[in-house]
Amino acid sequence: MASLTMTPGRPLRGAIVVPGDKSVTHRAIILTALAEGPSTVTGYCRGEDCLNTMRAFQSLGVRIEETAERLQVHGKGMWGLTEPFGPIDCGNSGTGIRLMTGLLAGQDFFTVLTGDESIRRRPMGRVVKPLRTMGATIAGRKGGELAPLAITGTRLTGMSYSSPVASAQIKSSLLFAALYADGLTTISEPRLSRDHTERMFAYFGIPFHRDGCTVRVEGRPSVRWSGKTVVVPGDLSAAAFFVVGALIVPESDLTVRGVGMNPTRTGLLNVLGQMGAQIAVLNPREEAGEPVADLRVRSTPLRGVRIGPELIPQTIDEFPILCVAAAVAEGETVITGAEELRVKESDRIATMARELRAMGAHIEERPDGMVIQGLGRKGENGRLTGATCASHGDHRVAMSVAIGALTAARPTLIQDTACIETSFPDFDRTLLELLTDSAKRL
């Protein structure tokens, strides 16, 4: 079993580029596969989640040539996918399996989607039920609540759907299904979730209309989109670990280059700003419809804040590392409206509370969040305690604990860290380079 030992004592200094954005990479692969002709996807995420999506489309008959720097995707058009010879394994990716469920529901062939043990425990009814309303034929464990999902492609009908939660996975799954449906599909959500799918629709020229938290798509569009070059920005969710690390480890000075700054994703930066963080946004620009910038971060004393339901959709993946920031900040942090976190790769409310308590943090777990009493004092961040911790098979828990361990007085052992490969294959090497660079400077 893979493990990671973190030895504290040095600041984070230097400049890094983080892996390409996972969410954008999934969508780039899907829409270039459905395009007419070749596309190039550069800066893509090489984590296992995205590679599984790439392999899925290869099994659906799309030729994709892979190098470490780019994907060359030979799109077959909206109606060019073919039936796979066996089940498609989505690995650990909730985004991959849910988006592909929507896309494959409107095809004219049969598909089975499955994944690892974690994916087979995660709720699929949230996309299966509305897709069935569109006429989809989907079977699965517990009536389609759990994977594997068996999808018998059929002709779909547009619908009006009001999602009970703000979820980019639900919205995007239905948007991909809507492309193949007869008539208009209208999707509303209580708050605006990540809009990567809509931005990439616009980049490829796929018609849709958005009005606040409502998106409308006319099915079976007459327009066919051509292949393009898609430059994937750095993943802010991956950068988050180093941003928080640089804030909480004294004497740190870090620049993260080429980070995606989509407004539906920058809740982390907004919360950290409220906590007193010094983060400079430099060289703003745009790539494939997504805003991008460089971030310079220097160590700063943090203070506790309140994170309510309105901020959860914009911080959903950054919750574990925000817990670390709150644990070492001065004062109390209260997180509410985050019950969605109980059905991620792990129950992230329970797992972060458990592991940070093992490291000396003071946390009260609640059904929809937690209350964290920070260890910091006026003008300085606190320190956690070295411990033996578990990842619970969750890549974000593993990396968050690793960053928290940089503040400890003694080493921390994190067990079962192979899961980090799903999103950030070189995490430990990147972190070591920053710590080594700081040692050289000192």
TILOKOL-854589 format. One record per residue (C-alpha): residue number from 1; x, y, z; residue in three letters. Coordinates in Angstrom, 2 decimals. Last residue first. Example, Ala and Ser with C-alpha at 12.3 -4.5 7.8 and 13.67 -1.06 7.14 Angstrom:
! TILOKOL-854589
(2, (13.67, -1.06, 7.14), 'ser')
(1, (12.30, -4.50, 7.80), 'ala')
This chain:
! TILOKOL-854589
(442, (18.01, 29.62, 2.84), 'leu')
(441, (17.52, 29.81, -0.91), 'arg')
(440, (18.61, 26.19, -1.33), 'lys')
(439, (16.20, 25.06, 1.41), 'ala')
(438, (13.37, 26.96, -0.29), 'ser')
(437, (14.09, 25.18, -3.55), 'asp')
(436, (14.01, 21.84, -1.73), 'thr')
(435, (10.60, 22.64, -0.23), 'leu')
(434, (9.24, 23.69, -3.61), 'leu')
(433, (10.73, 20.63, -5.33), 'glu')
(432, (9.34, 18.34, -2.62), 'leu')
(431, (5.82, 19.67, -3.17), 'leu')
(430, (6.03, 19.04, -6.91), 'thr')
(429, (7.40, 15.53, -6.34), 'arg')
(428, (4.64, 14.69, -3.85), 'asp')
(427, (1.90, 15.95, -6.17), 'phe')
(426, (3.23, 14.37, -9.35), 'asp')
(425, (0.16, 12.25, -10.25), 'pro')
(424, (-2.38, 14.93, -9.29), 'phe')
(423, (-5.99, 13.93, -10.07), 'ser')
(422, (-6.59, 10.17, -9.86), 'thr')
(421, (-2.95, 9.54, -8.92), 'glu')
(420, (-3.65, 10.89, -5.42), 'ile')
(419, (-5.57, 7.66, -4.76), 'cys')
(418, (-2.24, 5.83, -4.35), 'ala')
(417, (-1.99, 7.57, -0.96), 'thr')
(416, (-3.09, 4.66, 1.25), 'asp')
(415, (-1.48, 5.82, 4.49), 'gln')
(414, (-0.36, 9.31, 5.48), 'ile')
(413, (2.55, 9.38, 7.92), 'leu')
(412, (3.18, 12.72, 9.66), 'thr')
(411, (6.59, 13.97, 10.76), 'pro')
(410, (7.13, 16.16, 13.86), 'arg')
(409, (6.33, 19.72, 14.98), 'ala')
(408, (3.46, 20.08, 12.54), 'ala')
(407, (2.86, 22.95, 10.10), 'thr')
(406, (3.84, 20.94, 7.00), 'leu')
(405, (1.42, 18.21, 8.16), 'ala')
(404, (-1.51, 20.39, 7.12), 'gly')
(403, (-0.29, 20.16, 3.53), 'ile')
(402, (-0.11, 16.36, 3.64), 'ala')
(401, (-3.54, 16.17, 5.30), 'val')
(400, (-4.99, 18.17, 2.42), 'ser')
(399, (-3.29, 15.94, -0.17), 'met')
(398, (-4.72, 12.73, 1.31), 'ala')
(397, (-8.21, 14.18, 1.83), 'val')
(396, (-8.25, 15.42, -1.76), 'arg')
(395, (-7.22, 12.02, -3.14), 'his')
(394, (-9.89, 10.10, -1.23), 'asp')
(393, (-9.19, 6.40, -0.58), 'gly')
(392, (-9.91, 6.94, 3.12), 'his')
(391, (-6.64, 8.95, 3.13), 'ser')
(390, (-5.53, 7.70, 6.54), 'ala')
(389, (-3.41, 9.45, 9.17), 'cys')
(388, (-0.48, 8.64, 11.47), 'thr')
(387, (0.27, 11.78, 13.44), 'ala')
(386, (2.30, 14.98, 13.56), 'gly')
(385, (0.54, 17.74, 15.46), 'thr')
(384, (-1.02, 20.85, 13.95), 'leu')
(383, (0.44, 24.31, 14.30), 'arg')
(382, (-1.28, 27.66, 14.67), 'gly')
(381, (-1.16, 30.68, 12.40), 'asn')
(380, (0.17, 34.02, 13.66), 'glu')
(379, (-0.91, 37.60, 14.32), 'gly')
(378, (-3.31, 36.85, 17.16), 'lys')
(377, (-3.13, 33.16, 17.98), 'arg')
(376, (-3.88, 30.20, 15.75), 'gly')
(375, (-5.31, 26.82, 16.78), 'leu')
(374, (-8.64, 27.38, 15.07), 'gly')
(373, (-11.89, 26.16, 16.60), 'gln')
(372, (-13.62, 24.41, 13.71), 'ile')
(371, (-17.39, 24.03, 13.52), 'val')
(370, (-18.62, 21.51, 10.98), 'met')
(369, (-20.81, 20.86, 7.96), 'gly')
(368, (-24.30, 19.65, 7.03), 'asp')
(367, (-24.86, 16.92, 9.64), 'pro')
(366, (-22.49, 18.56, 12.16), 'arg')
(365, (-18.93, 17.65, 13.19), 'glu')
(364, (-17.35, 19.65, 16.01), 'glu')
(363, (-13.65, 20.17, 15.37), 'ile')
(362, (-10.64, 21.07, 17.56), 'his')
(361, (-7.47, 20.16, 15.66), 'ala')
(360, (-4.72, 18.03, 17.22), 'gly')
(359, (-3.52, 16.00, 14.25), 'met')
(358, (-5.85, 13.08, 15.02), 'ala')
(357, (-8.64, 15.68, 15.14), 'arg')
(356, (-7.60, 16.68, 11.61), 'leu')
(355, (-7.99, 13.09, 10.45), 'glu')
(354, (-11.43, 12.51, 11.95), 'arg')
(353, (-12.98, 15.85, 11.00), 'ala')
(352, (-11.61, 15.54, 7.48), 'met')
(351, (-13.06, 12.03, 7.11), 'thr')
(350, (-16.48, 12.84, 8.55), 'ala')
(349, (-17.14, 15.97, 6.49), 'ile')
(348, (-15.50, 14.44, 3.43), 'arg')
(347, (-17.75, 11.39, 3.37), 'asp')
(346, (-15.46, 9.77, 0.80), 'ser')
(345, (-15.13, 10.09, -2.96), 'glu')
(344, (-18.07, 12.54, -2.61), 'lys')
(343, (-21.42, 11.68, -1.02), 'val')
(342, (-21.04, 13.34, 2.40), 'arg')
(341, (-19.81, 16.54, 0.77), 'leu')
(340, (-23.33, 17.28, -0.52), 'glu')
(339, (-24.26, 18.01, 3.13), 'glu')
(338, (-22.35, 21.32, 2.87), 'ala')
(337, (-25.08, 23.76, 3.95), 'gly')
(336, (-23.03, 25.01, 6.91), 'thr')
(335, (-19.35, 25.64, 7.70), 'ile')
(334, (-18.44, 27.60, 10.86), 'val')
(333, (-14.86, 28.79, 11.39), 'thr')
(332, (-13.82, 29.98, 14.86), 'glu')
(331, (-10.79, 32.01, 15.86), 'gly')
(330, (-7.19, 32.30, 14.68), 'glu')
(329, (-6.35, 30.03, 11.76), 'ala')
(328, (-4.61, 26.63, 12.01), 'val')
(327, (-7.76, 24.47, 11.74), 'ala')
(326, (-9.44, 26.90, 9.33), 'ala')
(325, (-6.68, 26.51, 6.74), 'ala')
(324, (-6.85, 22.72, 7.09), 'val')
(323, (-10.64, 22.76, 6.71), 'cys')
(322, (-10.20, 24.88, 3.58), 'leu')
(321, (-8.00, 22.04, 2.25), 'ile')
(320, (-10.83, 19.52, 2.65), 'pro')
(319, (-13.54, 21.89, 1.29), 'phe')
(318, (-11.68, 22.73, -1.93), 'glu')
(317, (-13.77, 20.40, -4.09), 'asp')
(316, (-17.09, 22.00, -3.11), 'ile')
(315, (-15.81, 25.58, -2.93), 'thr')
(314, (-17.94, 27.34, -5.58), 'gln')
(313, (-21.02, 25.15, -4.96), 'pro')
(312, (-20.54, 25.64, -1.16), 'ile')
(311, (-20.49, 29.44, -1.13), 'leu')
(310, (-24.25, 30.09, -0.97), 'glu')
(309, (-24.68, 27.34, 1.62), 'pro')
(308, (-22.64, 29.24, 4.23), 'gly')
(307, (-18.95, 29.58, 5.06), 'ile')
(306, (-18.45, 31.62, 8.24), 'arg')
(305, (-14.92, 32.85, 8.95), 'val')
(304, (-11.87, 32.12, 11.12), 'gly')
(303, (-8.72, 34.20, 10.87), 'arg')
(302, (-5.53, 33.71, 8.87), 'leu')
(301, (-1.98, 34.96, 9.46), 'pro')
(300, (-0.30, 35.30, 6.06), 'thr')
(299, (2.41, 33.43, 4.17), 'ser')
(298, (2.82, 34.73, 0.62), 'arg')
(297, (0.88, 33.74, -2.48), 'val')
(296, (1.38, 34.85, -6.08), 'arg')
(295, (-1.32, 33.60, -8.45), 'leu')
(294, (-1.05, 33.58, -12.26), 'asp')
(293, (-4.20, 34.06, -14.33), 'ala')
(292, (-6.76, 32.26, -16.55), 'val')
(291, (-10.35, 33.02, -17.61), 'pro')
(290, (-11.98, 30.14, -19.56), 'glu')
(289, (-13.44, 30.54, -23.07), 'gly')
(288, (-10.80, 28.39, -24.72), 'ala')
(287, (-8.01, 30.32, -22.94), 'glu')
(286, (-8.45, 33.81, -21.48), 'glu')
(285, (-6.02, 36.24, -19.80), 'arg')
(284, (-5.13, 37.75, -16.40), 'pro')
(283, (-1.40, 38.45, -15.85), 'asn')
(282, (-1.35, 38.52, -12.03), 'leu')
(281, (-3.80, 37.82, -9.19), 'val')
(280, (-2.04, 38.57, -5.89), 'ala')
(279, (-3.00, 36.48, -2.86), 'ile')
(278, (-2.48, 37.85, 0.66), 'gln')
(277, (-4.94, 35.92, 2.84), 'ala')
(276, (-6.98, 37.65, 5.56), 'gly')
(275, (-9.65, 34.99, 6.20), 'met')
(274, (-12.08, 36.92, 3.99), 'gln')
(273, (-9.49, 36.62, 1.20), 'gly')
(272, (-9.29, 32.89, 1.88), 'leu')
(271, (-13.04, 32.65, 1.38), 'val')
(270, (-12.93, 34.57, -1.90), 'asn')
(269, (-9.95, 32.56, -3.14), 'leu')
(268, (-11.73, 29.28, -2.40), 'leu')
(267, (-14.95, 30.55, -4.01), 'gly')
(266, (-12.97, 30.88, -7.24), 'thr')
(265, (-14.66, 28.03, -9.14), 'arg')
(264, (-17.89, 29.57, -10.46), 'thr')
(263, (-15.91, 32.72, -11.32), 'pro')
(262, (-13.62, 30.67, -13.63), 'asn')
(261, (-10.06, 31.60, -12.67), 'met')
(260, (-8.14, 28.70, -14.20), 'gly')
(259, (-4.49, 28.79, -13.10), 'val')
(258, (-1.67, 29.56, -15.54), 'gly')
(257, (1.23, 29.92, -13.10), 'arg')
(256, (1.30, 29.26, -9.35), 'val')
(255, (3.73, 31.63, -7.61), 'thr')
(254, (4.92, 30.91, -4.06), 'leu')
(253, (6.44, 32.87, -1.20), 'asp')
(252, (6.57, 31.01, 2.14), 'ser')
(251, (8.17, 32.59, 5.23), 'glu')
(250, (5.83, 30.78, 7.67), 'pro')
(249, (3.74, 27.81, 6.45), 'val')
(248, (0.02, 28.69, 6.56), 'ile')
(247, (-0.38, 30.81, 3.43), 'leu')
(246, (2.05, 28.86, 1.24), 'ala')
(245, (0.31, 25.59, 2.13), 'gly')
(244, (-3.10, 27.14, 1.41), 'val')
(243, (-2.01, 28.12, -2.09), 'val')
(242, (-0.18, 24.81, -2.54), 'phe')
(241, (-3.28, 22.74, -1.78), 'phe')
(240, (-5.55, 25.06, -3.75), 'ala')
(239, (-3.48, 24.72, -6.93), 'ala')
(238, (-5.07, 21.32, -7.50), 'ala')
(237, (-8.60, 22.72, -7.11), 'ser')
(236, (-7.54, 25.69, -9.23), 'leu')
(235, (-6.72, 23.25, -12.04), 'asp')
(234, (-4.29, 24.75, -14.55), 'gly')
(233, (-5.98, 25.91, -17.73), 'pro')
(232, (-6.78, 23.54, -20.61), 'val')
(231, (-5.86, 24.89, -24.05), 'val')
(230, (-8.38, 23.56, -26.58), 'val')
(229, (-7.41, 23.61, -30.24), 'thr')
(228, (-10.44, 23.17, -32.43), 'lys')
(227, (-12.46, 20.51, -34.27), 'gly')
(226, (-15.53, 21.64, -36.15), 'ser')
(225, (-19.03, 22.00, -34.76), 'trp')
(224, (-22.17, 20.81, -36.48), 'arg')
(223, (-25.12, 23.23, -36.43), 'val')
(222, (-28.55, 21.78, -37.13), 'ser')
(221, (-29.09, 21.22, -33.43), 'pro')
(220, (-30.61, 17.90, -32.33), 'arg')
(219, (-32.08, 19.41, -29.18), 'gly')
(218, (-32.75, 23.07, -28.40), 'glu')
(217, (-30.86, 23.88, -25.20), 'val')
(216, (-31.99, 26.08, -22.32), 'arg')
(215, (-29.99, 26.93, -19.18), 'val')
(214, (-31.43, 28.42, -15.97), 'thr')
(213, (-29.41, 29.78, -13.03), 'cys')
(212, (-29.27, 33.32, -14.41), 'gly')
(211, (-30.62, 33.21, -17.95), 'asp')
(210, (-28.54, 30.96, -20.16), 'arg')
(209, (-29.29, 30.21, -23.81), 'his')
(208, (-27.76, 27.45, -25.92), 'phe')
(207, (-26.23, 27.08, -29.40), 'pro')
(206, (-23.04, 25.01, -29.85), 'ile')
(205, (-20.36, 27.34, -31.25), 'gly')
(204, (-17.35, 25.34, -30.05), 'phe')
(203, (-16.31, 28.03, -27.54), 'tyr')
(202, (-19.94, 28.61, -26.53), 'ala')
(201, (-20.47, 24.93, -25.73), 'phe')
(200, (-17.16, 25.06, -23.86), 'met')
(199, (-18.40, 27.90, -21.69), 'arg')
(198, (-21.70, 26.12, -21.06), 'glu')
(197, (-19.91, 22.93, -20.02), 'thr')
(196, (-17.49, 24.78, -17.74), 'his')
(195, (-20.34, 26.51, -15.89), 'asp')
(194, (-19.74, 25.39, -12.32), 'arg')
(193, (-22.93, 25.66, -10.28), 'ser')
(192, (-25.24, 28.68, -10.20), 'leu')
(191, (-27.67, 28.43, -7.32), 'arg')
(190, (-31.09, 26.80, -6.99), 'pro')
(189, (-30.76, 24.98, -10.33), 'glu')
(188, (-32.73, 25.19, -13.57), 'ser')
(187, (-32.50, 23.01, -16.70), 'ile')
(186, (-34.68, 23.63, -19.76), 'thr')
(185, (-34.68, 21.15, -22.65), 'thr')
(184, (-36.32, 22.16, -25.93), 'leu')
(183, (-37.38, 19.76, -28.65), 'gly')
(182, (-36.34, 16.24, -29.59), 'asp')
(181, (-33.36, 15.10, -27.54), 'ala')
(180, (-29.78, 14.38, -28.66), 'tyr')
(179, (-28.19, 17.67, -27.54), 'leu')
(178, (-30.36, 17.52, -24.42), 'ala')
(177, (-28.51, 14.39, -23.22), 'ala')
(176, (-25.28, 16.38, -23.12), 'phe')
(175, (-27.04, 19.18, -21.23), 'leu')
(174, (-28.61, 16.68, -18.83), 'leu')
(173, (-25.23, 15.25, -17.82), 'ser')
(172, (-23.87, 18.79, -17.59), 'ser')
(171, (-26.56, 19.96, -15.15), 'lys')
(170, (-26.25, 16.88, -12.95), 'ile')
(169, (-22.45, 17.07, -12.86), 'gln')
(168, (-22.43, 20.85, -12.40), 'ala')
(167, (-24.52, 20.44, -9.26), 'ser')
(166, (-26.62, 23.10, -7.52), 'ala')
(165, (-29.17, 20.92, -5.75), 'val')
(164, (-32.93, 20.30, -6.09), 'pro')
(163, (-32.62, 20.41, -9.89), 'ser')
(162, (-35.57, 21.95, -11.73), 'ser')
(161, (-36.15, 20.12, -15.00), 'tyr')
(160, (-38.08, 21.18, -18.11), 'ser')
(159, (-38.08, 18.48, -20.77), 'met')
(158, (-36.74, 17.55, -24.20), 'gly')
(157, (-37.55, 14.12, -25.56), 'thr')
(156, (-35.04, 11.30, -26.04), 'leu')
(155, (-34.65, 8.70, -28.77), 'arg')
(154, (-33.05, 5.59, -27.31), 'thr')
(153, (-29.74, 4.22, -26.07), 'gly')
(152, (-30.02, 1.18, -23.83), 'thr')
(151, (-27.87, 2.16, -20.86), 'ile')
(150, (-26.76, -0.41, -18.28), 'ala')
(149, (-25.44, 1.34, -15.18), 'leu')
(148, (-22.94, -0.35, -12.87), 'pro')
(147, (-23.51, 1.69, -10.79), 'ala')
(146, (-26.00, 2.70, -8.08), 'leu')
(145, (-29.42, 4.37, -7.91), 'glu')
(144, (-30.53, 2.66, -11.11), 'gly')
(143, (-33.22, 0.52, -9.54), 'gly')
(142, (-31.07, -0.52, -6.60), 'lys')
(141, (-28.29, -1.63, -8.96), 'arg')
(140, (-28.64, -0.41, -12.51), 'gly')
(139, (-30.94, -0.03, -15.48), 'ala')
(138, (-31.22, 2.95, -17.84), 'ile')
(137, (-33.73, 3.47, -20.65), 'thr')
(136, (-33.91, 7.22, -21.28), 'ala')
(135, (-37.27, 8.81, -22.07), 'gly')
(134, (-36.54, 12.40, -21.01), 'met')
(133, (-38.06, 11.62, -17.60), 'thr')
(132, (-35.65, 8.67, -17.48), 'arg')
(131, (-32.83, 11.22, -17.77), 'leu')
(130, (-34.28, 13.09, -14.79), 'pro')
(129, (-34.16, 9.91, -12.67), 'lys')
(128, (-30.76, 8.63, -13.85), 'val')
(127, (-28.90, 11.87, -13.04), 'val')
(126, (-29.63, 12.13, -9.31), 'arg')
(125, (-30.16, 8.37, -9.22), 'gly')
(124, (-26.42, 7.86, -9.60), 'met')
(123, (-25.51, 8.05, -5.91), 'pro')
(122, (-21.95, 6.91, -5.06), 'arg')
(121, (-21.24, 3.39, -3.81), 'arg')
(120, (-20.20, 1.92, -7.17), 'arg')
(119, (-17.96, 4.95, -7.69), 'ile')
(118, (-16.02, 4.14, -4.52), 'ser')
(117, (-15.57, 0.48, -5.45), 'glu')
(116, (-14.17, 1.38, -8.86), 'asp')
(115, (-16.18, 2.18, -11.95), 'gly')
(114, (-18.99, 1.02, -14.20), 'thr')
(113, (-20.78, 2.09, -17.36), 'leu')
(112, (-22.56, -0.46, -19.59), 'val')
(111, (-23.51, 0.60, -23.10), 'thr')
(110, (-26.17, -0.33, -25.68), 'phe')
(109, (-26.62, 1.43, -29.02), 'phe')
(108, (-28.61, 4.16, -30.77), 'asp')
(107, (-27.29, 7.07, -28.70), 'gln')
(106, (-29.43, 9.38, -26.54), 'gly')
(105, (-28.66, 7.86, -23.13), 'ala')
(104, (-24.95, 7.79, -24.03), 'leu')
(103, (-24.40, 11.52, -23.44), 'leu')
(102, (-26.32, 11.65, -20.17), 'gly')
(101, (-24.60, 8.60, -18.74), 'thr')
(100, (-21.27, 9.95, -20.02), 'met')
(99, (-21.59, 13.05, -17.89), 'leu')
(98, (-22.40, 10.99, -14.79), 'arg')
(97, (-19.64, 8.40, -15.27), 'ile')
(96, (-16.89, 10.92, -16.03), 'gly')
(95, (-17.79, 13.44, -13.35), 'thr')
(94, (-17.99, 10.77, -10.66), 'gly')
(93, (-14.52, 9.62, -11.66), 'ser')
(92, (-12.93, 6.83, -9.63), 'asn')
(91, (-12.50, 4.38, -12.51), 'gly')
(90, (-14.84, 5.15, -15.42), 'cys')
(89, (-14.66, 1.55, -16.70), 'asp')
(88, (-16.64, 1.09, -19.92), 'ile')
(87, (-18.25, -2.35, -20.21), 'pro')
(86, (-17.44, -4.42, -23.32), 'gly')
(85, (-17.26, -4.31, -27.12), 'phe')
(84, (-18.21, -0.62, -27.28), 'pro')
(83, (-21.11, 0.53, -29.49), 'glu')
(82, (-20.12, 3.22, -31.97), 'thr')
(81, (-19.91, 7.02, -31.77), 'leu')
(80, (-20.29, 8.96, -35.02), 'gly')
(79, (-23.64, 10.68, -34.51), 'trp')
(78, (-22.48, 13.95, -32.99), 'met')
(77, (-19.35, 14.12, -35.13), 'gly')
(76, (-16.47, 11.65, -35.45), 'lys')
(75, (-13.73, 13.74, -33.82), 'gly')
(74, (-10.11, 12.75, -34.32), 'his')
(73, (-8.63, 13.79, -30.96), 'val')
(72, (-4.93, 14.62, -30.70), 'gln')
(71, (-4.20, 14.79, -26.99), 'leu')
(70, (-1.34, 16.90, -25.71), 'arg')
(69, (1.81, 17.27, -23.62), 'glu')
(68, (2.40, 13.78, -22.19), 'ala')
(67, (1.40, 12.25, -25.51), 'thr')
(66, (-1.88, 10.61, -26.51), 'glu')
(65, (-3.42, 9.95, -29.91), 'glu')
(64, (-7.21, 9.65, -29.75), 'ile')
(63, (-9.20, 7.76, -32.39), 'arg')
(62, (-12.88, 7.71, -31.44), 'val')
(61, (-14.62, 4.32, -31.70), 'gly')
(60, (-16.56, 4.22, -28.45), 'leu')
(59, (-13.71, 2.29, -26.81), 'ser')
(58, (-11.44, 5.26, -27.58), 'gln')
(57, (-14.10, 7.44, -26.01), 'phe')
(56, (-13.91, 5.47, -22.77), 'ala')
(55, (-10.11, 5.49, -22.87), 'arg')
(54, (-10.13, 9.31, -22.82), 'met')
(53, (-12.63, 9.32, -19.95), 'thr')
(52, (-10.37, 6.89, -18.07), 'asn')
(51, (-7.41, 9.17, -18.72), 'leu')
(50, (-9.39, 11.99, -17.14), 'cys')
(49, (-9.95, 10.15, -13.86), 'asp')
(48, (-6.47, 8.62, -13.93), 'glu')
(47, (-4.77, 12.00, -13.70), 'gly')
(46, (-3.14, 13.29, -16.88), 'arg')
(45, (-4.98, 16.61, -16.78), 'cys')
(44, (-4.79, 18.40, -20.12), 'tyr')
(43, (-2.29, 21.14, -20.92), 'gly')
(42, (-3.07, 20.80, -24.61), 'thr')
(41, (-6.15, 19.38, -26.35), 'val')
(40, (-5.78, 19.25, -30.14), 'thr')
(39, (-8.77, 18.73, -32.41), 'ser')
(38, (-9.29, 16.73, -35.60), 'pro')
(37, (-12.50, 16.46, -37.63), 'gly')
(36, (-16.18, 17.14, -36.98), 'glu')
(35, (-16.66, 17.52, -33.24), 'ala')
(34, (-18.23, 14.89, -30.99), 'leu')
(33, (-14.84, 13.58, -29.79), 'ala')
(32, (-13.70, 17.21, -29.34), 'thr')
(31, (-16.77, 17.79, -27.16), 'leu')
(30, (-16.20, 14.79, -24.88), 'ile')
(29, (-12.43, 15.19, -24.50), 'ile')
(28, (-12.75, 18.92, -23.75), 'ala')
(27, (-15.50, 18.24, -21.24), 'arg')
(26, (-13.40, 15.82, -19.20), 'his')
(25, (-10.36, 18.14, -19.47), 'thr')
(24, (-12.34, 21.18, -18.28), 'val')
(23, (-13.44, 19.40, -15.11), 'ser')
(22, (-10.00, 17.99, -14.43), 'lys')
(21, (-8.19, 21.33, -14.85), 'asp')
(20, (-4.68, 20.81, -16.16), 'gly')
(19, (-2.04, 19.77, -13.67), 'pro')
(18, (-0.27, 22.47, -11.60), 'val')
(17, (2.47, 24.79, -12.86), 'val')
(16, (4.96, 25.83, -10.22), 'ile')
(15, (7.01, 28.79, -9.02), 'ala')
(14, (9.37, 29.09, -6.05), 'gly')
(13, (9.14, 28.95, -2.28), 'arg')
(12, (7.22, 26.75, 0.15), 'leu')
(11, (8.65, 27.12, 3.66), 'pro')
(10, (10.73, 24.47, 5.47), 'arg')
(9, (10.35, 22.61, 8.78), 'gly')
(8, (7.86, 19.79, 8.35), 'pro')
(7, (8.53, 16.15, 7.36), 'thr')
(6, (5.65, 14.55, 5.44), 'met')
(5, (5.64, 10.78, 5.01), 'thr')
(4, (3.55, 9.40, 2.13), 'leu')
(3, (2.10, 5.92, 1.76), 'ser')
(2, (1.43, 3.40, -1.00), 'ala')
(1, (0.00, 0.00, 0.00), 'met')
